[in-house]
Amino acid sequence: MKFPGRRNKKHYFPVSDKSRQEKEIAKKIDDIYIVGIDQLLVDIEIEVDDAFLEKYNFQKGQSFLIEDDLADEVYNYTKENNMIRGEFPGGAVGNTLHNFAVLSDAHSFALGSIKKEIHVGDYAFKYLSKTSGLVDMTYLQPSDKPMGRALCFITPDHERTFAISKGCMNDLTKEYIPEEVLKKSAALLVSAYTLRNEEDPIYEATYHACKIAKENDIPVVLSLGTSQLIIDKNDFIKEFCKNFVTVLAMNHQEAIAYCGIEDPLLAIDSILNDVDMVMLTVGEKGLYIGGYCDEENLRSTKDPLVTKSIVNYNAYEYSRPMTSKECKNPIKIYTHVNPYQGGPKIIKNTNGAGDAALSALLHDISANAYHRRLIPNSPKHDDRYICYSSISQISKYANRVSYEVLIQSSPRLFKGLPEKEATLDDAYWSK
């Protein structure tokens, strides 16, 4: 496994020398992987203006379901008028799993439903052929229905609006949840989209998988879907988070929908009453992370203290996050990072930027599991932490990965990060 960020190797393995015995242990170590449940989709990116959205009564900036006939009509019209920018394998979890594989060189398992009969050139074929081979599709459930499609309308202000034609995306049943695989995973990744409708089979499958993860102390990472979904199912989502979720990821609008608080830091402070760790992306204002650390394990920042809505909020940003239940005296910790290099001069695409940031966090979670199994007596494991790195380090890594997606035309990474960042000094990655 590659380790997250670009840091000195002594930071990876803080032991003096590896003995021959330790090297043998490394050879025998089981694979570290994550499991993700997704509505398998193909993203079709279409350049439109506001008038186009108004014509079809599509609510700008939201994600919603449409009938297959309407999807066909819109697709054919935009295809004939050369409005389609590209067609990519999609789905929030699918994007994250692919990016996780690119970053970590580790594998994962994708759970979902896919068209039973796959033909060269069809959507199912495109999905499989454009997804990293490290994303294991062994346990996908075959369906007689076609692949789901997400028509992603991109307006000149780069706002994204998703109209989704379901196909077989909700057909996953709990019988296709491989319990033994899940029990040995480093994390379970799910999306609020799979919890949209209690009558869909994927709802029960997601709920079943989260119960298994909780029973086996596997971190559950939930990506919030769209703000309207969170508004519509607010009480349910909050209760689900309290019962199952370890890490909650969202953008600013989703955070407001969740807790009704506009200030990012205060929103995180509130949401941490329901979960153990929060990642919040705020577009041009960067990325925030909040979590818990036991008072005994706090590490003070070496950077200048910053006060916003919380006084000296970054005081302990060099600390590593823990679950609140593992803390004798849990203390909330926060960090913030501005967009990498101020953000791209030209944003080619915002679709997938949040998924990319989350893939970096999952990489760090899995690296912690890998290192704990490889060298359990390392000082890095003097307590049970969620992640390998400090929240300051994670925020920088997630920020950098997100930038990589923003400057390209696809929601998925084409390649990993460079080994040497010519634009950054060593101090950027040293915390």
N, C-alpha and C positions, 0 to 999 in steps of 0.2 A: 504494500500500500504506500502511495505517496503521502507525505505528511502535509498538512495545510499551510499555505503561505510559503515564503522563502526565508528560511531561518537557518542558523547554524545547526549542524547535526548534533552538537552536544545538547541543544535544546530539545531535540527529538528524544534522545535517550540519555537522561542525566545520570549516567553511571560511569565509573572510571574506565573499566575495560570489560568487554564481553568475554566470558570464559567459553571454552569449547562446549560445555554443557548447555550454556545459554543459547549458543548457536544451534545446537541440536533441537532445543525446545522450539526455536523459531521455525525450524523446518517442519515440525510436527503440528504447529498451531493450526487450528481450524480457521477456515475463511471467516472474515468479518463482512457482513453484508447488511443491507437494509431491505425492508419490504414496503411496497407502496400499493395502495388501492386507488384505481383511477377509472374515470369514464374515458375510455379510449376514443380519441377524436382526431380528425384531421383539421388543422387550422387553415382556412382559406382567407388570406389577407386581401382586402378590397379597399381601394382608395375612393372615398366618397366625400361629398360636402354635407353640410347640415340640412340642406333642402332634401337630399336623398333620404336621410333618416326620417325627416318629417313626413315625407310622402308615404312611407310604410308604417308610420307611427312607431318607430323604434326609439326607445328611450336612450338618449345619449349617455355613454359611460357605464351602462348597465349590462348585465348578462341575463338572457331570457330564452325561453324555449319557443320555437315556431314549428308549424306543421311542415312535413316533408315536401308537400306540393309548393308551398311558398318558398322554401329553400331552393327548390329546383328552379322556380321562376326567377328569383333574384340572381342565382348563380348563372343561369343562361344569359340573362340580360347583361350582367357585368362582364361576362366572358366575351360576349359579342362586341362590347364597347371598350375592350382592352383596359378594364378597370382593375383586373386582378393582378396584384403584386407578386404573389407566390402562394404555393400550397405546401404546408409543412406538417409533419406529425406533431400533434399537440396534446392538450390536456395538461392541467397544472402539475399534477403528480408525474405524468409521463415526461414532461420537460425537466422536472427536477431530478428524476432518476437518471435520465440521459446525461445531464450536466454533472451529476454526482460521479458517474462512471468516468467521464472525461477528466475530472479533477483528481480523482483518487486512484484510478486504475483498479478499483474494487468493483465487485459485481453486486447486483441487487435483483430482487424478484418483483416483477410487475403482475398485479392481480387485476383482472377485469374481464370483459367479454369482447370477443372479436368475431368477425364474419368467418363462418365455418369453411366455406369454399373461397380460396384466395387465388386470384388470377393475376398474371403479370400486368402491371400498370394500373390496377384498381387501387382504391384508397387503402385497403388493408395491406396490400403489397407495399405501397409507399410508406405506410406507417412502420412496418417491420424493417424495410430496407434502409430507412433513414434514422433508425434508433440504434444506439451503441450495442454491439454484440455482448457487452458485459451486463446488459439488462436482460435477465433470464425470463423468457416468455412461456416456460414449461407449463405453468399452472393456469394459463388463460382459459376461460370458458368459451367453447365454440357456440356460435349462434347462427340461426338461419337468416337473421336480419343483416342489412348492410352496416358498414361503419358509420358512426356518428360524425357529423360535420359541424364545425364551429365557423360561421361566417364572421370574420373579424373586420369590422368596418373602421377604417382609420381616416379621421378627418384632418384637415390642414393643421390643426392645433395639436396633433399627435394623440388625441384622445381615442381610446379604443371602445368599441361597442360590439358585443357578441350576441349574435342570433344563432341559436343552436338547434340543429335537427338531430333528434335523439338516436335514430337507428337502434343499434344493440347496446348502446353505452351503459344502460342501466340494468342489463340482464344478469349480472354477476349474482350468484346465489351463495349462501354460506357454506354449502357443500364443497365449493371450490376454494375455500380458505384452507391452505395446507398448515395445519396446526403445528406440526413438528418443525417446519421451516420457520414459522413465525416465532416460536418459543426460543429459538436460538439466534434471533436477529439482534442487531445493535439498536434498531429503532423501527417503529411502524409509522409510515407517512400516509396521512389521509387528507381529504379536502372536504370542506363544508358542502361542496356541490353534491357529494354522494349522499348527503343527509337532507336533501331538498324535499323529497317526497317519501313519506313512510310506506306508501304502497309499492314503491319500486323495490325489486329484489336486492339491489345494491345497497339500499339503506340497511336492511337486516344483516347483509354480509359485513358491512362496515362496523355495525354495532357489535356483531359477534367477534370480529377480529380485535376490536378495542378491548373487549372483556378478556380475551385471551392474553393480550399484551399486559393489561393491568395485573392479572393473576400471576404473570411471570416476570413482573417488574421490568418490562420493556418500555422505554420512553415512547410516548405517543406524540407525534408532531402533527399539528393540525394547521392547514393553510385555509384562512377564511376566503370565501369565494368572491362575492360581490356585495356591495353595501346594501342593496335592496334585499338580498337574501337574508342578511343579518338582521335587518329591520323587521322583516316579515316573521322570522323565527327567533327573535331575540331571547326570549325566556328559555326556549329549548336549547339553543346554542350555548348559553351561559351554563345551564345545568349540565350539559354534555361536557363542557370544558372542566367544570368542577369535579366531575366524576372520573374523567378519563385522561385529560390532556396534560402533558408535561410542558411542551413548547407550543406557543401560539404565534403564527406569522400572519402579517396583514399589512395593508397600506393605510394611508392616513384616513381616507374616507370610510374604510371598513372599521377602523378603530373608533371613529366618531359614532358609527352605527352601533357598535358593540356597547359602548359605555356612555355615549352622549357628551364626551369631553373632547374639546377641540385641541387643547394644548397637548403635544405628543408626550412630554414627560409625565404630566398629570394623568393622561390616559393610561400609560404603562403602569404607573403607580396603582391605579384602580384595578386594572386587568390582572395584576399580580396577586390580587386577592382570590382569583379563580384558578390560576395556573402558576407554574414555577419559573417560566422564562418567556419573554416576549421579544419578538423581532418586529420592528415597525419601520417601514420604508416611507419616506416623506418627499419623494420626488426631488425637486431642486434643493431641498433643505437637507438631503442626505438620509442617514439611517440611524435609528436608535435601537439599543438593546437594553433590556432590563432583566433582572433575575434576583436570586437569593444567594447568599453565602453565609456560612456560619461565622459568627464574630471572631472565633479563634483563627479562622483561615483567611481573614481579610488581608488584602495587600493594597497599600496606598499607592495612588498614582504618582508618577514622577513628572507628570505634565502640570501646567498651571491649573489651578482650581477654577471651575466655571460655575457661575450661578445664573440660572434662568428661573423657571417657575419653582424649582427645587434648589435650595441653597447648596453650593458645592456638590452638585449632583454626581460629578465624576470622581469624587474623592477615593472611591475604591474600585475604579474601573480595571485595575490590574488583577482583580480577583477572578477566580474561576467559579462558574455558576454551579449551584447545587439545588436539589429539590428541598423544599421547605421542611419536609418531614425528616430529612437527614440532618437538619441543623438543630443544635441544642438551643442556640439563640439566633434565629434567622434575621439577617440584615438585608434590606433591599439595596441593590447595586445598579448603577446606570452608566451608560456611555453613549456618546454621539459622535458621528464622523460625517464631515461634509462630503459631497460627491467627489469621487476620485479625480484629481487634477481639475477640480471645478466643474466636472461633467463634460461630456463631448460638446464640441462647438456645433456639430450638426447631429441631431438624434435621428438615426435612420429608423428605429423601431423601439417602442417601449414594451411590446408584447414579450413577456417572459423575463423581464428584468427582475421582478420580485422572486420568481421561481429560481433564477440564477443565484440570487443572494441566499435563498434558503438551502440550495444545494451545497454552498460553502459551509453553512452551519452544520448540515448533516455530515459533511466530510469530517468536520472537527469532532462531532459526536462519535462517529465510527472509529476515528483515529484514537480516541480515548479508550474505547472498548478493545481495540487491537493492542495498544500499548499495555493496558492493564492485564490482558491475558498473557502477553509476551513477557513482561517484567513486573509481576505483581508486587514485588518489594521495592519498586522505585519510589523515591520521594514524591513523584507525581501522583501517587495513589495513597497518600497518607490519610485520605478520607474519600468518600464516594462523591465524585463530581459528575456532572452531566457531560461536560466538555473537556477536551484536552488543553485548550487555551483559555486565556483571560477573555472577558467580554470585549475589552479594547482591541485585542488581536483579532478576534472573530469579526468585529465590525469592519475592520480594515480589509480583511480578506473577502468578506461578503460584498463590500463596497466595490472592490476591484473586479470581482467576477461579474457583478451587475453591470459595470461599465463596459465589459467586453461584449455583452449582449446588446447594449444600447448603441454601439457603433457598427453593428452588423445588421444584416437584413433578415435574420432568422431568430426565432425565440430560443433556439438551442445552440450551445457552443459547438464550434467546428473543431476547436483545438484547445489544449490546456493552456495555462498561463505560462509566460516565458520563465525560464530558469533565472535569468538575470534581468531585473527591471532597470533599464538605463536611466529612467527618470526618477528613481527613488534611491535614497541612501539607506544604509543598513539599519539605521535607527527606526525606519518606518515599520520594519517587521520584527523588531527585537523585543517586543514586550510580551 
